[in-house]
Amino acid sequence: MKYSRIIGTGGYLPEKILTNDDLAKIVETSNEWIVERTGIKRRHIRSPDETTTSMAGIAANRAIEAAGIDRSQIQMIVFATCTPDLFFPNAASTLQRLLGITATACPAFDVNIACSGFIYALSIADQYIRSGMVEHALVVGADSLTRLIDWSDRSTCILFSDGAGAVVLKADDKPGIYSTHLHTDGSYGDLLHVKGDVYNAPSCQYINMQGNAVFKVAVTKLGEVVEETLRFNNIDKEAIDWLIPHQANLRIIEATTRRLGFPMEKVILTVEDQGNTSAASVPLALDIGVRDGRIKPGNLLLFEAFSAGFAWGSALVRY
């Protein structure tokens, strides 16, 4: 039986950093107020000459280098983003060109599920590898959410930032990705969205969020999907070496771990220094854990994320 295994990770964060004190100069807020409610102290903002795809290209190159393969071996690109640079061509095909992958047999396509996008993209690539159609796949999560920020709205401008993360998957006889679990409930769509449509005044469209309502549903659904993952694989939470959650808000992460009885010492956290990088947050946290040595070969990892839609998902992965 074929499985897919992560053999390389990569990440990228823009150099420009916006601190809470910086935000306090442009909106009525303070470092203490933001930290208490979100756990965020700083976030990264892309420069004018950077794009979602250019950030993804750096993360992808780092993942390919870590995997120790030639980019010509990549047979599929799945790009999770809700902030592509253009309506079309899609971000994945632009990334393919940027990486110099010229094989036309390498399909490249986008997945737009906001913050849960990486887990959805990972699940798609995993299925292609399990089916035997693909040997190597590149899965990317990248977003430029600061382009959708109303900087006078302190309920949202404190949360979001820009960045990119990527992994390379390879077919293997031993399990790497054990299972993925995906859910969507469109009835919650009005609680977190960007107003308007893509044809009308896109420069005036901003993220709108009913924070308290999103918080309550997120904690419930994330707890449920983690429990579903453990049941499906017939394991206890003690078997998990690292929980790698979507880095939206420290309070959501803490509430979810309390519900599960999972120790915070086994959670990879980046939210303090990165804010919410949307589809990039899980692969960025994974990459940081791998590169600083906390995540070791053989560790059992649990990814989980929640996003607009509402959409949420998880993946159980042996690194």
PEQUIKA-V646274 format. One record per residue. RES is the residue in one letter. SS is DSSP state (@ for helix, = for strand, . for the rest). OMEGA is omega in whole degrees, -180 to 180 (* if undefined). BURIAL is # if it has 9 or more other C-alpha atoms within 8 Angstrom, else .. Layout:
# PEQUIKA-V646274
((RES | SS | OMEGA | BURIAL) (RES | SS | OMEGA | BURIAL))
This chain:
# PEQUIKA-V646274
((M | . | 179 | .) (K | . | 172 | #) (Y | = | 172 | #) (S | = | -178 | #) (R | = | 175 | #) (I | = | -179 | #) (I | = | 179 | #) (G | = | 178 | #) (T | = | 177 | #) (G | = | 179 | #) (G | = | 176 | #) (Y | = | 173 | #) (L | . | 178 | #) (P | . | -178 | #) (E | . | -176 | .) (K | = | -180 | .) (I | = | 176 | #) (L | = | -179 | #) (T | = | 175 | #) (N | @ | 178 | #) (D | @ | 175 | .) (D | @ | 180 | .) (L | @ | -179 | #) (A | . | 179 | #) (K | . | -176 | .) (I | . | 179 | .) (V | . | -177 | #) (E | . | -180 | .) (T | . | 178 | #) (S | . | 178 | #) (N | @ | -177 | #) (E | @ | -179 | .) (W | @ | -178 | .) (I | @ | -178 | #) (V | @ | -179 | #) (E | @ | -174 | .) (R | @ | -174 | .) (T | @ | -173 | #) (G | . | -177 | #) (I | . | 177 | #) (K | . | -179 | #) (R | = | 178 | #) (R | = | -176 | #) (H | = | -177 | #) (I | = | -179 | #) (R | . | 177 | #) (S | . | -179 | .) (P | . | -179 | .) (D | . | 175 | .) (E | . | 177 | .) (T | . | 174 | #) (T | @ | -178 | #) (T | @ | 179 | #) (S | @ | 176 | #) (M | @ | 178 | #) (A | @ | 180 | #) (G | @ | 178 | #) (I | @ | 179 | #) (A | @ | -179 | #) (A | @ | 178 | #) (N | @ | 179 | #) (R | @ | 178 | #) (A | @ | 179 | #) (I | @ | 177 | #) (E | @ | 180 | #) (A | @ | 180 | #) (A | @ | 179 | #) (G | . | 178 | .) (I | . | 173 | .) (D | . | -178 | .) (R | @ | 178 | #) (S | @ | 179 | .) (Q | @ | 178 | .) (I | . | -176 | #) (Q | . | 179 | #) (M | = | 174 | #) (I | = | 175 | #) (V | = | -170 | #) (F | = | 178 | #) (A | = | 177 | #) (T | . | 171 | #) (C | . | 179 | #) (T | . | 177 | .) (P | . | -179 | #) (D | . | -176 | .) (L | . | 170 | .) (F | . | 171 | .) (F | . | 5 | .) (P | . | -176 | .) (N | . | -177 | #) (A | @ | -178 | #) (A | @ | 179 | #) (S | @ | 175 | #) (T | @ | 177 | #) (L | @ | 178 | #) (Q | @ | 179 | #) (R | @ | -180 | #) (L | @ | -179 | #) (L | @ | -179 | #) (G | . | 177 | .) (I | . | -170 | #) (T | . | -177 | .) (A | . | 180 | .) (T | . | 177 | .) (A | . | 178 | .) (C | . | 178 | #) (P | = | -178 | .) (A | = | -177 | #) (F | = | -177 | #) (D | = | 172 | #) (V | = | -178 | #) (N | . | 177 | .) (I | . | 178 | #) (A | @ | -169 | #) (C | @ | 177 | #) (S | @ | -172 | #) (G | @ | -177 | #) (F | @ | -179 | #) (I | @ | 175 | #) (Y | @ | -180 | #) (A | @ | 178 | #) (L | @ | -180 | #) (S | @ | 179 | #) (I | @ | -180 | #) (A | @ | 178 | #) (D | @ | -179 | #) (Q | @ | 178 | .) (Y | @ | 179 | #) (I | @ | 179 | #) (R | @ | -179 | #) (S | . | -179 | .) (G | . | -178 | .) (M | . | -175 | .) (V | . | 177 | #) (E | . | 179 | #) (H | = | 178 | #) (A | = | 175 | #) (L | = | 179 | #) (V | = | -174 | #) (V | = | 168 | #) (G | = | -179 | #) (A | = | 178 | #) (D | = | 175 | #) (S | = | -174 | #) (L | @ | -180 | #) (T | @ | 176 | #) (R | @ | -180 | .) (L | @ | -175 | #) (I | . | 166 | #) (D | . | -173 | #) (W | . | 173 | .) (S | . | -180 | .) (D | . | -175 | .) (R | @ | 180 | #) (S | @ | -180 | .) (T | @ | -174 | #) (C | @ | -180 | #) (I | . | -168 | #) (L | . | -161 | #) (F | = | -178 | #) (S | . | -173 | #) (D | = | 177 | #) (G | = | -178 | #) (A | = | 175 | #) (G | = | -176 | #) (A | = | 172 | #) (V | = | 170 | #) (V | = | 176 | #) (L | = | 177 | #) (K | = | 175 | #) (A | = | -177 | #) (D | = | 177 | #) (D | . | -180 | .) (K | . | -177 | .) (P | . | 168 | #) (G | . | 172 | #) (I | = | -180 | #) (Y | = | -178 | #) (S | = | 171 | #) (T | = | -176 | #) (H | = | -173 | #) (L | = | -180 | #) (H | = | 175 | .) (T | = | 173 | .) (D | . | -175 | #) (G | @ | -179 | .) (S | @ | 179 | .) (Y | @ | -170 | #) (G | @ | -176 | #) (D | @ | -176 | .) (L | @ | 179 | #) (L | = | -174 | #) (H | = | 170 | #) (V | = | -175 | #) (K | . | 175 | .) (G | . | 178 | .) (D | . | -171 | .) (V | . | -177 | .) (Y | . | -173 | .) (N | . | 173 | .) (A | . | -178 | .) (P | @ | -179 | #) (S | @ | -179 | .) (C | @ | -179 | .) (Q | . | -177 | #) (Y | . | 176 | #) (I | = | 175 | #) (N | = | -175 | #) (M | = | 171 | #) (Q | . | -166 | .) (G | @ | -177 | .) (N | @ | 179 | .) (A | @ | 178 | .) (V | @ | -179 | #) (F | @ | -175 | #) (K | @ | -179 | .) (V | @ | -178 | .) (A | @ | -179 | #) (V | @ | -180 | #) (T | @ | -175 | #) (K | @ | 178 | #) (L | @ | 176 | #) (G | @ | -179 | #) (E | @ | -177 | .) (V | @ | 174 | #) (V | @ | 178 | #) (E | @ | 176 | #) (E | @ | -179 | .) (T | @ | 179 | #) (L | @ | 179 | #) (R | @ | -177 | .) (F | @ | -178 | .) (N | . | 176 | .) (N | . | 178 | .) (I | . | 175 | .) (D | . | -179 | .) (K | @ | 179 | .) (E | @ | 180 | .) (A | @ | -178 | .) (I | . | 177 | #) (D | . | -179 | #) (W | = | 168 | #) (L | = | 179 | #) (I | = | -176 | #) (P | = | 168 | #) (H | . | -173 | #) (Q | . | -178 | #) (A | . | -170 | #) (N | . | -178 | #) (L | @ | -180 | #) (R | @ | 177 | #) (I | @ | -180 | #) (I | @ | -180 | #) (E | @ | 180 | #) (A | @ | 179 | #) (T | @ | -179 | #) (T | @ | 176 | #) (R | @ | 179 | #) (R | @ | -177 | .) (L | @ | -173 | .) (G | . | -176 | .) (F | . | -176 | #) (P | . | 178 | .) (M | @ | 179 | .) (E | @ | 180 | .) (K | @ | 179 | #) (V | = | 174 | #) (I | . | -177 | #) (L | . | 174 | #) (T | . | -170 | #) (V | @ | -179 | #) (E | @ | -175 | #) (D | @ | -173 | #) (Q | @ | -173 | #) (G | . | -178 | #) (N | = | 180 | #) (T | . | 174 | #) (S | @ | -175 | #) (A | @ | -179 | #) (A | @ | -166 | #) (S | @ | -180 | #) (V | @ | 179 | #) (P | @ | 175 | #) (L | @ | 179 | #) (A | @ | 177 | #) (L | @ | -178 | #) (D | @ | 179 | #) (I | @ | 179 | #) (G | @ | 178 | #) (V | @ | -174 | #) (R | @ | 177 | .) (D | . | 172 | .) (G | . | 178 | .) (R | . | 178 | .) (I | . | -176 | #) (K | . | 177 | .) (P | . | -179 | .) (G | . | 179 | .) (N | . | 176 | #) (L | = | -173 | #) (L | = | 175 | #) (L | = | 176 | #) (F | = | 171 | #) (E | = | -178 | #) (A | = | -179 | #) (F | = | -174 | #) (S | = | 174 | #) (A | . | -179 | #) (G | . | -18 | #) (F | . | 176 | #) (A | = | 179 | #) (W | = | -177 | #) (G | = | -180 | #) (S | = | 174 | #) (A | = | 174 | #) (L | = | -169 | #) (V | = | 169 | #) (R | = | -177 | #) (Y | . | * | #))
